[in-house]
């Protein structure tokens, strides 16, 4: 990186670029993708430590998806749909199919709340699967005869730290054995995650 008399910082040669600076009592760590020699650099703030010691990471993977409508009679093996993205820092979550794709290898923290109506109490079991490339984890198992009748409302909740490799995927899946496909996923359903370390 070099800075001519005018025109802002430029690449010395074809390569990626990094910049550390201190301004108004804050520490800034900026990055830029590979660019050609003598081309102007467009910086992205990767991390900032402000004067109070607070650390922000604007491109750290983090997302929150919401299912704000009703999906009726969901069947076994169906991915839980999310039609709204509340935030998606780094653009790794695809609400259309509810799939998060890990941009880098690391440990990712996932949490979810899946709200269901008309759960079939006669099913052998009903549960939510957190399906990631390296492992599948079941949550919130309900069993036959657990209820005196079909509950009008039931919520499945879970949270777990999982290992993921770059380009691994993770999503939520409805898992039911026996009974009728009568459960409806409705609003107040959320799925979130972030790169923890």
C-alpha positions, 0 to 999 in steps of 0.5 A: 500500500502507498499513498500518492500526493492525491487520490487516496491509497493504492496497491503497490502490486497485485495483492490483498491489502490491510491497514491499521490506524488510530483515529480519535482514540479508536483503533481501526482494522481495515481490509481490501480484496486483491487489486491491481498495482496502482489501483485505488483501494476501497477499504472495508472496516473489519474491526474497531475498538473504540475509546471505551474498549468496545469491539465491533466486527461489521463483517463477522458472520451473524444472522437472524431469520424470521418466519412471519407467516403460517406454513400449514401441514408441514411434513416429515423431512421439510426444511423450516422456511424463513421468509424474512431476514432481519439481519445478515451480516456478511450475507451468509443466510438465505431466507428463501430456503433457510440455509446458512453457509459457513464462509470460513472454518470455525465454531458457530453458535446457533439458536432457534425458536420454532412455534407450532400449532395443531401438533399431532399428539398421536405421533410417535415423536415430533422434533426439530433437527438442527442439520449441519454438514458435520452433524445433525442434532435433535431438539425438543422431542415430544412423544405419543401420549405426552398430551391429553389432546393435540396442543393448540400451541407448542414451541421447540427451542434450542441452542448449540455451538457447532464446528463447521468447515468453510462452505458447510451448511446448516438449517432446521428441519421438521422431524415427525414419526407417525401421526398426521401431517397437521402441524403448522409452523407460524410466526414467532419462529426464528433462527439465528447464528454467528461465528463465535471463534 
